[in-house]
Amino acid sequence: MDYSIIFVCLMGMGTVFFGLVCLIVLTTLLGRICGRKQQAVTTAAISAPAAAPAVNQQELIAAISAAIAEDLGTDITGIRILSVKKL
């Protein structure tokens, strides 16, 4: 059987189009299914809010300077943090 070039091209594009439509449908369905579970978890978390822990400024600076000293491979006494700004 001899197929024309146009027939082969159209069949290839049709197959790819059909595959992409199937992927879109599957991801939409899975997104809706997972969205329901996520929404239930989010609603439960919102209904019982936890109190935010108070941050001790000195402990925060100590933790930051220890991380910087570890990364640089130096002693913590060689690091001076002048200010900390929340971004």
PyRosetta script that sets phi, psi and omega in degrees:
from pyrosetta import init, pose_from_sequence

init()
pose = pose_from_sequence("MDYSIIFVCLMGMGTVFFGLVCLIVLTTLLGRICGRKQQAVTTAAISAPAAAPAVNQQELIAAISAAIAEDLGTDITGIRILSVKKL")
pose.set_psi(1, 132.1)
pose.set_omega(1, -176.5)
pose.set_phi(2, -108.5)
pose.set_psi(2, 116.5)
pose.set_omega(2, 179.7)
pose.set_phi(3, -96.1)
pose.set_psi(3, 143.5)
pose.set_omega(3, 178.4)
pose.set_phi(4, -79.7)
pose.set_psi(4, 161.6)
pose.set_omega(4, -179.0)
pose.set_phi(5, -64.6)
pose.set_psi(5, -38.5)
pose.set_omega(5, -179.5)
pose.set_phi(6, -65.6)
pose.set_psi(6, -41.1)
pose.set_omega(6, 178.9)
pose.set_phi(7, -62.6)
pose.set_psi(7, -44.5)
pose.set_omega(7, -179.8)
pose.set_phi(8, -64.6)
pose.set_psi(8, -40.8)
pose.set_omega(8, 179.7)
pose.set_phi(9, -64.8)
pose.set_psi(9, -45.8)
pose.set_omega(9, -179.8)
pose.set_phi(10, -66.5)
pose.set_psi(10, -37.8)
pose.set_omega(10, 177.4)
pose.set_phi(11, -65.7)
pose.set_psi(11, -39.6)
pose.set_omega(11, 177.9)
pose.set_phi(12, -65.1)
pose.set_psi(12, -45.8)
pose.set_omega(12, 179.2)
pose.set_phi(13, -67.1)
pose.set_psi(13, -35.7)
pose.set_omega(13, 177.7)
pose.set_phi(14, -65.8)
pose.set_psi(14, -40.6)
pose.set_omega(14, 178.1)
pose.set_phi(15, -63.6)
pose.set_psi(15, -44.6)
pose.set_omega(15, 179.0)
pose.set_phi(16, -64.3)
pose.set_psi(16, -43.6)
pose.set_omega(16, 179.2)
pose.set_phi(17, -61.1)
pose.set_psi(17, -44.6)
pose.set_omega(17, 178.9)
pose.set_phi(18, -62.7)
pose.set_psi(18, -41.4)
pose.set_omega(18, 178.1)
pose.set_phi(19, -63.2)
pose.set_psi(19, -41.3)
pose.set_omega(19, 179.5)
pose.set_phi(20, -67.3)
pose.set_psi(20, -38.7)
pose.set_omega(20, 177.2)
pose.set_phi(21, -63.3)
pose.set_psi(21, -41.1)
pose.set_omega(21, 177.5)
pose.set_phi(22, -62.6)
pose.set_psi(22, -41.5)
pose.set_omega(22, 177.7)
pose.set_phi(23, -62.9)
pose.set_psi(23, -41.8)
pose.set_omega(23, 179.4)
pose.set_phi(24, -63.1)
pose.set_psi(24, -43.9)
pose.set_omega(24, -179.4)
pose.set_phi(25, -64.8)
pose.set_psi(25, -44.4)
pose.set_omega(25, -179.7)
pose.set_phi(26, -64.0)
pose.set_psi(26, -43.9)
pose.set_omega(26, 179.7)
pose.set_phi(27, -67.5)
pose.set_psi(27, -34.8)
pose.set_omega(27, 177.1)
pose.set_phi(28, -65.7)
pose.set_psi(28, -44.8)
pose.set_omega(28, 178.9)
pose.set_phi(29, -63.6)
pose.set_psi(29, -45.3)
pose.set_omega(29, 179.3)
pose.set_phi(30, -66.3)
pose.set_psi(30, -35.1)
pose.set_omega(30, 176.6)
pose.set_phi(31, -63.9)
pose.set_psi(31, -39.2)
pose.set_omega(31, 178.3)
pose.set_phi(32, -70.1)
pose.set_psi(32, -39.4)
pose.set_omega(32, 179.0)
pose.set_phi(33, -65.4)
pose.set_psi(33, -47.2)
pose.set_omega(33, 179.7)
pose.set_phi(34, -70.1)
pose.set_psi(34, -30.3)
pose.set_omega(34, 179.1)
pose.set_phi(35, -65.4)
pose.set_psi(35, -34.1)
pose.set_omega(35, 177.7)
pose.set_phi(36, -66.2)
pose.set_psi(36, -43.9)
pose.set_omega(36, 178.8)
pose.set_phi(37, -65.4)
pose.set_psi(37, -42.7)
pose.set_omega(37, -179.9)
pose.set_phi(38, -64.9)
pose.set_psi(38, -39.1)
pose.set_omega(38, -179.6)
pose.set_phi(39, -65.7)
pose.set_psi(39, -38.3)
pose.set_omega(39, 178.9)
pose.set_phi(40, -66.0)
pose.set_psi(40, -40.3)
pose.set_omega(40, 178.3)
pose.set_phi(41, -67.3)
pose.set_psi(41, -41.9)
pose.set_omega(41, -179.8)
pose.set_phi(42, -64.7)
pose.set_psi(42, -41.1)
pose.set_omega(42, 179.7)
pose.set_phi(43, -63.7)
pose.set_psi(43, -40.5)
pose.set_omega(43, 178.2)
pose.set_phi(44, -66.1)
pose.set_psi(44, -37.7)
pose.set_omega(44, 179.9)
pose.set_phi(45, -70.1)
pose.set_psi(45, -34.6)
pose.set_omega(45, -179.5)
pose.set_phi(46, -73.3)
pose.set_psi(46, -35.3)
pose.set_omega(46, -176.8)
pose.set_phi(47, -68.0)
pose.set_psi(47, -26.4)
pose.set_omega(47, 179.4)
pose.set_phi(48, -124.7)
pose.set_psi(48, 78.3)
pose.set_omega(48, -177.8)
pose.set_phi(49, -72.3)
pose.set_psi(49, 141.3)
pose.set_omega(49, 177.8)
pose.set_phi(50, -94.0)
pose.set_psi(50, 147.2)
pose.set_omega(50, 178.8)
pose.set_phi(51, -71.3)
pose.set_psi(51, 135.8)
pose.set_omega(51, 179.7)
pose.set_phi(52, -73.3)
pose.set_psi(52, 132.4)
pose.set_omega(52, -179.2)
pose.set_phi(53, -70.5)
pose.set_psi(53, 142.1)
pose.set_omega(53, 178.2)
pose.set_phi(54, -74.0)
pose.set_psi(54, 135.1)
pose.set_omega(54, -178.0)
pose.set_phi(55, -98.0)
pose.set_psi(55, 123.5)
pose.set_omega(55, 175.8)
pose.set_phi(56, -80.7)
pose.set_psi(56, 122.6)
pose.set_omega(56, -174.3)
pose.set_phi(57, -61.8)
pose.set_psi(57, -39.7)
pose.set_omega(57, -178.6)
pose.set_phi(58, -68.4)
pose.set_psi(58, -38.9)
pose.set_omega(58, 177.9)
pose.set_phi(59, -67.3)
pose.set_psi(59, -36.5)
pose.set_omega(59, 177.9)
pose.set_phi(60, -63.8)
pose.set_psi(60, -45.9)
pose.set_omega(60, 179.4)
pose.set_phi(61, -65.2)
pose.set_psi(61, -37.7)
pose.set_omega(61, 178.0)
pose.set_phi(62, -64.5)
pose.set_psi(62, -40.8)
pose.set_omega(62, 179.3)
pose.set_phi(63, -67.3)
pose.set_psi(63, -41.9)
pose.set_omega(63, 179.1)
pose.set_phi(64, -64.0)
pose.set_psi(64, -45.3)
pose.set_omega(64, -179.1)
pose.set_phi(65, -67.0)
pose.set_psi(65, -35.4)
pose.set_omega(65, 177.3)
pose.set_phi(66, -65.5)
pose.set_psi(66, -39.6)
pose.set_omega(66, 178.6)
pose.set_phi(67, -66.3)
pose.set_psi(67, -41.5)
pose.set_omega(67, 179.1)
pose.set_phi(68, -65.7)
pose.set_psi(68, -42.6)
pose.set_omega(68, 179.6)
pose.set_phi(69, -63.3)
pose.set_psi(69, -39.4)
pose.set_omega(69, 178.4)
pose.set_phi(70, -65.3)
pose.set_psi(70, -41.0)
pose.set_omega(70, -179.1)
pose.set_phi(71, -68.5)
pose.set_psi(71, -40.1)
pose.set_omega(71, -178.8)
pose.set_phi(72, -81.3)
pose.set_psi(72, -17.8)
pose.set_omega(72, -179.0)
pose.set_phi(73, 76.6)
pose.set_psi(73, 27.5)
pose.set_omega(73, -180.0)
pose.set_phi(74, -114.3)
pose.set_psi(74, 177.7)
pose.set_omega(74, 176.5)
pose.set_phi(75, -81.4)
pose.set_psi(75, 149.1)
pose.set_omega(75, -176.6)
pose.set_phi(76, -68.9)
pose.set_psi(76, -22.3)
pose.set_omega(76, -179.6)
pose.set_phi(77, -72.0)
pose.set_psi(77, -16.5)
pose.set_omega(77, 179.9)
pose.set_phi(78, -87.2)
pose.set_psi(78, 3.8)
pose.set_omega(78, -178.1)
pose.set_phi(79, -113.4)
pose.set_psi(79, 131.8)
pose.set_omega(79, 177.4)
pose.set_phi(80, -125.7)
pose.set_psi(80, 118.0)
pose.set_omega(80, 177.2)
pose.set_phi(81, -98.3)
pose.set_psi(81, 119.7)
pose.set_omega(81, -175.7)
pose.set_phi(82, -87.7)
pose.set_psi(82, -36.8)
pose.set_omega(82, 179.6)
pose.set_phi(83, -154.7)
pose.set_psi(83, 155.1)
pose.set_omega(83, 177.6)
pose.set_phi(84, -128.9)
pose.set_psi(84, 123.1)
pose.set_omega(84, 179.4)
pose.set_phi(85, -117.9)
pose.set_psi(85, 134.8)
pose.set_omega(85, 177.5)
pose.set_phi(86, -78.4)
pose.set_psi(86, 130.9)
pose.set_omega(86, -179.7)
pose.set_phi(87, -94.0)
pose.dump_pdb("model.pdb")
